Amino acid sequence: LGLVGSEMCIRDRYVGGLLLHQDDETKILAIRRALDAGINFIDTADMYGEGKSEEHIGEALRGRRSEVILATKFNFRNLGTESPESRINSSVETSLRKLQTDVIDLLYIHSASLAIITRGEIVGIVQDAQKAGHVRYIGATTYGQAASMAVLEDGRYDCLQLAYNLLARPLEERVHYQPVAIAPHAVTPLELVRVAEPGDNRGHGWEHARATDPPREKTT
């Protein structure tokens, strides 16, 4: 990507989760302490910390925005009659405001399903935000081999965040030497197996968001 990040990342799902019941000052201090320790890559999402994660990061980065690579994600939960384009545009606008920045370094499609990736219109909408100067690079977070390989083959993504476990590594050799940055995130072997089940809707795509099934508790 042309970005040089630290080997460790502040993944603010955990700041928003493990510290969820701490006061805001404690959460912001935790992020600043990590920056002081040399971590310069922050990964969050619009839904982390019950929607508060981006706000905490924005406060923590006051006067320090230039020190970090800032990544966030948008999702399609509870889409209803809203169009994907409207959801993406409003999500980007809201994330920029909460993060107190004028540009998102890396914007992920959150838990992108194979259907979303192969249809292609979603990444096209994100490219419009990129052309407008709101987003620098485009990525997708995925579960399973099919969705991950579809991202790599698409040609419009800059980064792939894929589910990874040392005990289940079928994708490891296939993603080597790809012209796309790879950002693995740790999951249990069971989570990797579950995505192979028929009917799995972990992708939270807009075609699933219109269904009546309750949302899954885990999203990465």
N, C-alpha and C positions, 0 to 999 in steps of 0.2 A: 504493500500500500504506500510505501514511502514514509510510513510512520514508524518510529522506534519506541516500543513500549517496554516497560519493566517486565521481568520474568513473572512477577506476581501481579495480580489484578485485584482491585477492590470490586467485588461483585456485590452490589448493594441490595441484592435480594436478602442477603444475610444481615446487613446493617438494618434494613427495614424489618427483617424477620426476628432474629435473635434479640435485637435491641428495640423491638417494636414497642414495648411497654416502658422503655426508658424515656426520659425527657428529651426534647429536641436538642438541647445543648450538649447532652452526652453523645447523641448520634453524630452531630456535626463535629464534635471534638475527635471522635473515633476516626472520621474520614480525614481530618487535618493531620492527625498523628500518623496515619498511613502515608500521606503525602510527604511529611517530614522524614519518614523512613526511606523515601526514595521510590515509592510506588507512584507511577504516573499514568496508569490505565484504569479508568473507571467504567464498569459495565452495569447498567441498570435497566429498568423498563418502566413504562407508564403505569403498570399495575403493581409493581413491587411496593412492599410496605403499605399496603392498602391505599396506594396512590400517592403516598407521602415521600417516597424515596427520592424522586427527582427534586422535590422542594428542599430536602436536607442537603443534597449535593450542591444545589444552586447556592445555598447559604454558605456551605463549606468552601466553595470555590471563589467567594468574593475576593477579588484582588489576586487570584491565583489561577484563573482560567487558562492562561497561556502555558501553565506547567503540565497540563494533562491532556491525554487522549480520551475523549468523552464519547461513550457509546450508549445508546438506549434502544428500546424496542417498542413497537406498537402492536396491538392485537385486534382481533375482530369479534371479541365476545359481545353478546347482547346487541348485535348489529340492528336487528329489527328491520325497518324499512329504509334505514340509512344506506346510502351507496358506499361501496368501498372507497371511491375517490373522496367523498366527504369525510369518511372516517380517517383516512390517512392525512388529509390536509388539516383537519382539526387536531389530530394527535400530534402532528409536527408542531403546529402553532402552540399547543398547550405545553409540550415538552420544552420548547424554546423559552417559553415564559417561566416555567418552573425552574429550569436549569439556569436561568438568568444569563443566557448566551444568545448570540445571533447566528450560530451555526452548530450543527451536530456533526461531530467528526465521523461517526459510523452509526447508521440507522439500520437496525435489523427488522425483518419481518419475523414476528415472534412465533416460534413453533410452526414454521411453514409446512403445510401438508404437501404431499406430492401433487395433488390437484391444483393447488394455488401456484406451485412452481411451474407446472407444465402448461397451465393456461396462459401465464405470462403477463396478463394485464396489470397485476398488482405491482410487479417490479417496474413496469412502464410508468405507473403513476408516481412511484417513488423517484424515478428518474426526472420527472417534472419538478419535484421538490429540489432535486440536485441541481438542475439547470437554473432554478430560481435562487440558488446560493444558500439554501437552508440546510443542505446535507452535503457532506464531502464524499463519503463512501457508502456503498449499499451492501448489506449482508442479509443472511437468513440463518435462523437457528432451526435445527432439524433433529428428528429422531428417525432411525432406520436407514438402511443402505439406499433404498430407492430415492427418497427425497434428497439425501445428501449428494448422490451422484447426479441427480437432475440439476441441482444448483451448480455443480462443477461444469456440467455440459451446457448450461444455458448461455454463458458468455457475458452476462450483464452484471454479475455479482462480483464484488471485490473481496468478500470475506464469508466464510462458512463456519458457523459455530455448531459443532456436532456433538452428539452424546457419545461419551467414551468411557470405557472401563477396561482396566488391565486384564481382566479375566474374559473379556469378550471384545476381540480386536479385529473383526473381519474387514473393517474399512482402512486399517492402518496403511497397508501397502498401496491401496488404490488412490489415496489422497496425496501421496508423495509426489513432489515435482509438479504440482499443479500451479497454474498462474493465478491462484486465488489464495489469500491468506487463510490459514486454518486456526481456529480458536476452539480447542476441545474443552468440554465441560464435563465434570465427573458425574456419573449416574451409577445406580446399582445395576447388576446384570439383569435383574427382574424387569427393570424399566426398559431395557433394550429388547427383551423378549416380548413384552406386552405390545410393542408397536407392530409386531408381525401378525397380531391377531386380526381376523376379519372384523371390519366395522370400527376399528380403532379411530377415534377422532381427536387424537392429541393435537392435531394441527390447528384446531380452533379457527379453521378457515371460514370465510363468509358463508360458504355453502353449508357448513355445520352450524354456524351461529344462528341460522334461521330455524334450526330444529328445536324441539322442545326438551331435548335431553339436558340435564343439569350440567354445568361446566365442571371439568375435572379440577381437583384441588391442586395438582402439581402442574406447574408450567415453567419451562426454562427457556 
